[in-house]
Amino acid sequence: MMLFSYVRSRGIVSFIQGVVVATLSLSLIFFYDRSARSPRASHDLYPMFVIVQEIHIGTFFEHLESTIALILLVSIFIKLSITYHSAVMGLCQLFRLNDRKYSI
């Protein structure tokens, strides 16, 4: 929400659409994981990773877990970067600093 004030009017619609799509996709993954794989699903840390490991369609669609691992790595990096930037912005607003650069 720290970055929401910087979004222009057209971006607000895209932001809301992104939230809706992310919510629907996570809900579908959750319900599939709980309904189809319920005995083993309670112990999985990343259920989407385990679901993709079980996909075997011919020889082309095997070992997709490396692709999912790369997507998870990039998404975690982006989330942490945005969180760090928002924390710095919040601290600058809290202490009324004009410059975010580190200086001694």
Secondary structure as UniProt FT lines:
FT   HELIX           4..6
FT   HELIX           9..36
FT   HELIX           38..41
FT   TURN            42..43
FT   HELIX           47..53
FT   TURN            58..60
FT   HELIX           65..94
FT   TURN            95..96
//
